[in-house]
Amino acid sequence: MNGPFRHITKSLAGKLIIAIGLLIIIGGGISWYTLISNGKKILTKNAIQYTASYSELIKKSTRYGMLTFHRESIQHTIDSISLTENIKRVRIFDSKGRIFYSSRHEEIGQMVDRTSTACIGCHSDPERPSITLTSKNQWTIYESKDGYRILTVVDPVYNEPSCYTATCHVHHQEKRVLGILQTDFSLSSVDKTIQKQTVDTTSYALVFMGITSIILYFVLRSFVLKPVSMLSNGMDKVSDGNLDQTVQITSRDELGLLANSFNVMTRDIKIARAKMDNWTQTLENEVAKKTEELRRSQNKLIQAEKLASLGRLTADVAHEIRNPLTAIGGFAHRLSKIVTQEKEKEYADVIVCNVNSLEKILRNVLTFSREARYHLEKHNIEEVVHDVLIIYEDLCREQRISIEVKIGEHLPAILIDKEQVRQAFSNLITNAIDAMPNGGTLTVTAGVEEIHAVIFLFLKVSDTGQGIPEEKLPFIFEPFFTTKEIGRGTGLGLSITRKIMEEHSGFIRAGSTMGKGSTFSLYFPYQSEEESLKVKCWEYMKCGRDKDATVKCSAYPNFGRSCWVVSGTFCEGKVQGTFAQKYEDCRKCEFYQKVKSKEI
């Protein structure tokens, strides 16, 4: 028994059932005892009142016989009343204890036993019955020899004026009590009623407690035990690692609040675990990201160093080649003029043509390798488009290429070196014409676009040629890389265009779809007059560019509020600027944050 009992006491349900069961038993027991006791008292009180009323009836019935001293009438009255059910005995005796009248005739003339239960119960001193009899001791209950209880009521017969003034003159006026009327009442019927009432009350109490226990059990099961069990099962599942577990308790009581807190706790744990699980992956991704950024930065540095070395080399080589090439070209022109035979003249023209090609290549090489000195002035982009397209109109007409121009209205003037931009735009037009040997459509578009919160004016050149293979797009801006046939290009046109755009603090983008054509876009940063009057980045960051010309920064001196795009980590060219080279992300720059929040 200890094992199961110990298991029950460890359960909340068992404790609640035991506690409520004990409360029901104790409360029911007290109620049962109170009902039985009150019922017993009420029945006994009723029996006393009933017997007392009979005693009073006997006194009144025998009063006349007493006054006339008619003993036969008195005895007859006593005999008649004693026939009533439950009246066991009626007798009258004088103050000395002699029985004068009795429903049991054999007692007449005998003395009352002063040690009897009736005498002891009604008198505090049986030796002085008339003095020690009090109103609250006029009755007593005792057990009879037959096994049932007897209620004895004694009623004094007092010496009234009518008694000592009667004709019989039997009693003196000084005598207070003439005798005692004793009525014995059987409580067997009352005991049976009490017993029946006890049985009924006990049955009702047991039924009530049973029904109450069942109802309370189901109430506890529905509103306490079941929710607690759900919470317990939910906690077990959560402890096993199932963080999707929730407890569906919709009540608004304490258990409902506890279930809601449990669900919130589970959700928070799940989120925390998800964060913890992602930390490792995030850390790996961040490491990979930083590694890739370092690799890109290293590649940019390597590429920049390569280009610088290549520029220096090509400049030296070009200078060394240019002088003898000029001499060869000069002699070839003279030879072409003085020769008379057709074959020799043809050879001279071939030399002149190739020398012209080499001189063009040398000019491009020198343009790419030399340090540019641009003179930026405010110009409208429409002027550049108009000047360049006039040059290529006849060529496009000959090759069945139609030209479409789409220029937005009211485009703002931008700071550019007009001649350099013409060259960059001319390079794109030349490449587009070469990409459409069988004709097509050349589209030129100009407009305004916002990139990284900076306004750019764009100039796009689109063709309907065969397009550039996707795997070759990353290399088209490298020097001497070309997709044209051998002998038709030097591979420096797009490199020169890119260099021109970077010197303008802009950038170039390329996009192509095989079979549909390519689009090259030039982006020039634009800054309004209002912005140009605000604090410049070099003034805020105090990088020293305004005082030291050796500090390179493409934002200086015209695009100081857009440095993160034209010189920082968001630019699509090489990263320039003292602070831009130190930041992994220009959005961390204090100047960037101030500008973005419009504080400066």
Beta strands, then each sheet from edge to edge (+ up, - down):
strand 1: 87-94
strand 2: 99-102
strand 3: 139-143
strand 4: 149-158
strand 5: 177-186
strand 6: 377-379
strand 7: 401-407
strand 8: 414-416
strand 9: 440-451
strand 10: 454-462
strand 11: 507-513
strand 12: 517-525
sheet 1: 2+ 1- 5+ 4- 3+
sheet 2: 6+ 8-
sheet 3: 7+ 9+ 10- 12+ 11-
end
